[in-house]
Amino acid sequence: MTQTGKSPQGKAGQRVALLMAGVGVFWIIATLAGSELGWSHRTIALFDLAALAGFGFALWQTYLLWRARQNDDE
């Protein structure tokens, strides 16, 4: 069995993890900046939707990675 970080699937998993962490940090910073700078609710909602799209994309990539591992096991 190969190490997780060395295989292509391991690298893909690391990219997805970094994507999730990055989107989370982006969302927190955007929310804090919006409250401190007095942005309108529409502007804050735009950043919320962008974060939701980022998390949705990460979830999709996780599903594709899971399916690829299932196909490799067969």
CNS distance restraints for C-alpha pairs under 8 A (distance, minus, plus):
assign (resid   2 and name CA) (resid   6 and name CA) 6.98 0.50 0.50
assign (resid   2 and name CA) (resid   7 and name CA) 6.61 0.50 0.50
assign (resid   3 and name CA) (resid   7 and name CA) 6.66 0.50 0.50
assign (resid   3 and name CA) (resid  10 and name CA) 7.86 0.50 0.50
assign (resid   4 and name CA) (resid   9 and name CA) 7.51 0.50 0.50
assign (resid   4 and name CA) (resid  10 and name CA) 4.57 0.50 0.50
assign (resid   4 and name CA) (resid  11 and name CA) 7.59 0.50 0.50
assign (resid   5 and name CA) (resid  10 and name CA) 4.80 0.50 0.50
assign (resid   5 and name CA) (resid  11 and name CA) 5.72 0.50 0.50
assign (resid   5 and name CA) (resid  14 and name CA) 7.61 0.50 0.50
assign (resid   6 and name CA) (resid  10 and name CA) 6.28 0.50 0.50
assign (resid   6 and name CA) (resid  11 and name CA) 6.79 0.50 0.50
assign (resid   7 and name CA) (resid  11 and name CA) 6.32 0.50 0.50
assign (resid   8 and name CA) (resid  12 and name CA) 6.17 0.50 0.50
assign (resid   9 and name CA) (resid  13 and name CA) 6.11 0.50 0.50
assign (resid   9 and name CA) (resid  65 and name CA) 7.00 0.50 0.50
assign (resid   9 and name CA) (resid  69 and name CA) 7.80 0.50 0.50
assign (resid  10 and name CA) (resid  14 and name CA) 6.23 0.50 0.50
assign (resid  11 and name CA) (resid  15 and name CA) 6.24 0.50 0.50
assign (resid  12 and name CA) (resid  16 and name CA) 6.28 0.50 0.50
assign (resid  12 and name CA) (resid  65 and name CA) 7.46 0.50 0.50
assign (resid  13 and name CA) (resid  17 and name CA) 6.17 0.50 0.50
assign (resid  13 and name CA) (resid  62 and name CA) 7.44 0.50 0.50
assign (resid  13 and name CA) (resid  65 and name CA) 7.38 0.50 0.50
assign (resid  14 and name CA) (resid  18 and name CA) 6.15 0.50 0.50
assign (resid  15 and name CA) (resid  19 and name CA) 6.07 0.50 0.50
assign (resid  16 and name CA) (resid  20 and name CA) 6.21 0.50 0.50
assign (resid  16 and name CA) (resid  58 and name CA) 5.90 0.50 0.50
assign (resid  16 and name CA) (resid  61 and name CA) 6.85 0.50 0.50
assign (resid  16 and name CA) (resid  62 and name CA) 6.90 0.50 0.50
assign (resid  17 and name CA) (resid  21 and name CA) 6.20 0.50 0.50
assign (resid  18 and name CA) (resid  22 and name CA) 5.91 0.50 0.50
assign (resid  19 and name CA) (resid  23 and name CA) 6.07 0.50 0.50
assign (resid  19 and name CA) (resid  54 and name CA) 7.83 0.50 0.50
assign (resid  19 and name CA) (resid  58 and name CA) 6.67 0.50 0.50
assign (resid  20 and name CA) (resid  24 and name CA) 6.11 0.50 0.50
assign (resid  20 and name CA) (resid  54 and name CA) 7.58 0.50 0.50
assign (resid  20 and name CA) (resid  55 and name CA) 6.35 0.50 0.50
assign (resid  20 and name CA) (resid  58 and name CA) 6.30 0.50 0.50
assign (resid  21 and name CA) (resid  25 and name CA) 6.20 0.50 0.50
assign (resid  22 and name CA) (resid  26 and name CA) 6.03 0.50 0.50
assign (resid  23 and name CA) (resid  27 and name CA) 6.03 0.50 0.50
assign (resid  23 and name CA) (resid  51 and name CA) 5.97 0.50 0.50
assign (resid  23 and name CA) (resid  54 and name CA) 6.18 0.50 0.50
assign (resid  23 and name CA) (resid  55 and name CA) 6.94 0.50 0.50
assign (resid  24 and name CA) (resid  28 and name CA) 6.25 0.50 0.50
assign (resid  24 and name CA) (resid  51 and name CA) 7.38 0.50 0.50
assign (resid  25 and name CA) (resid  29 and name CA) 6.13 0.50 0.50
assign (resid  26 and name CA) (resid  30 and name CA) 6.00 0.50 0.50
assign (resid  26 and name CA) (resid  51 and name CA) 7.56 0.50 0.50
assign (resid  27 and name CA) (resid  31 and name CA) 6.06 0.50 0.50
assign (resid  27 and name CA) (resid  47 and name CA) 6.97 0.50 0.50
assign (resid  27 and name CA) (resid  48 and name CA) 6.83 0.50 0.50
assign (resid  27 and name CA) (resid  51 and name CA) 5.85 0.50 0.50
assign (resid  28 and name CA) (resid  32 and name CA) 6.15 0.50 0.50
assign (resid  29 and name CA) (resid  33 and name CA) 5.93 0.50 0.50
assign (resid  30 and name CA) (resid  34 and name CA) 5.94 0.50 0.50
assign (resid  30 and name CA) (resid  44 and name CA) 7.50 0.50 0.50
assign (resid  30 and name CA) (resid  47 and name CA) 6.69 0.50 0.50
assign (resid  31 and name CA) (resid  35 and name CA) 6.31 0.50 0.50
assign (resid  31 and name CA) (resid  44 and name CA) 6.72 0.50 0.50
assign (resid  31 and name CA) (resid  47 and name CA) 7.84 0.50 0.50
assign (resid  32 and name CA) (resid  36 and name CA) 6.14 0.50 0.50
assign (resid  33 and name CA) (resid  37 and name CA) 5.82 0.50 0.50
assign (resid  34 and name CA) (resid  38 and name CA) 5.70 0.50 0.50
assign (resid  34 and name CA) (resid  39 and name CA) 4.89 0.50 0.50
assign (resid  34 and name CA) (resid  40 and name CA) 7.76 0.50 0.50
assign (resid  34 and name CA) (resid  43 and name CA) 7.96 0.50 0.50
assign (resid  34 and name CA) (resid  44 and name CA) 6.17 0.50 0.50
assign (resid  35 and name CA) (resid  39 and name CA) 6.58 0.50 0.50
assign (resid  39 and name CA) (resid  43 and name CA) 6.23 0.50 0.50
assign (resid  39 and name CA) (resid  44 and name CA) 6.66 0.50 0.50
assign (resid  40 and name CA) (resid  44 and name CA) 6.46 0.50 0.50
assign (resid  41 and name CA) (resid  45 and name CA) 5.96 0.50 0.50
assign (resid  42 and name CA) (resid  46 and name CA) 6.23 0.50 0.50
assign (resid  43 and name CA) (resid  47 and name CA) 6.66 0.50 0.50
assign (resid  44 and name CA) (resid  48 and name CA) 6.25 0.50 0.50
assign (resid  45 and name CA) (resid  49 and name CA) 6.10 0.50 0.50
assign (resid  46 and name CA) (resid  50 and name CA) 6.24 0.50 0.50
assign (resid  47 and name CA) (resid  51 and name CA) 6.17 0.50 0.50
assign (resid  48 and name CA) (resid  52 and name CA) 6.13 0.50 0.50
assign (resid  49 and name CA) (resid  53 and name CA) 6.10 0.50 0.50
assign (resid  50 and name CA) (resid  54 and name CA) 6.23 0.50 0.50
assign (resid  51 and name CA) (resid  55 and name CA) 6.17 0.50 0.50
assign (resid  52 and name CA) (resid  56 and name CA) 6.01 0.50 0.50
assign (resid  53 and name CA) (resid  57 and name CA) 6.09 0.50 0.50
assign (resid  54 and name CA) (resid  58 and name CA) 6.23 0.50 0.50
assign (resid  55 and name CA) (resid  59 and name CA) 6.10 0.50 0.50
assign (resid  56 and name CA) (resid  60 and name CA) 6.20 0.50 0.50
assign (resid  57 and name CA) (resid  61 and name CA) 6.19 0.50 0.50
assign (resid  58 and name CA) (resid  62 and name CA) 6.11 0.50 0.50
assign (resid  59 and name CA) (resid  63 and name CA) 6.24 0.50 0.50
assign (resid  60 and name CA) (resid  64 and name CA) 6.26 0.50 0.50
assign (resid  61 and name CA) (resid  65 and name CA) 6.11 0.50 0.50
assign (resid  62 and name CA) (resid  66 and name CA) 6.12 0.50 0.50
assign (resid  63 and name CA) (resid  67 and name CA) 6.18 0.50 0.50
assign (resid  64 and name CA) (resid  68 and name CA) 6.15 0.50 0.50
assign (resid  65 and name CA) (resid  69 and name CA) 6.30 0.50 0.50
assign (resid  66 and name CA) (resid  70 and name CA) 6.24 0.50 0.50
assign (resid  67 and name CA) (resid  71 and name CA) 6.23 0.50 0.50
assign (resid  68 and name CA) (resid  72 and name CA) 6.25 0.50 0.50
assign (resid  69 and name CA) (resid  73 and name CA) 6.33 0.50 0.50
assign (resid  70 and name CA) (resid  74 and name CA) 6.77 0.50 0.50
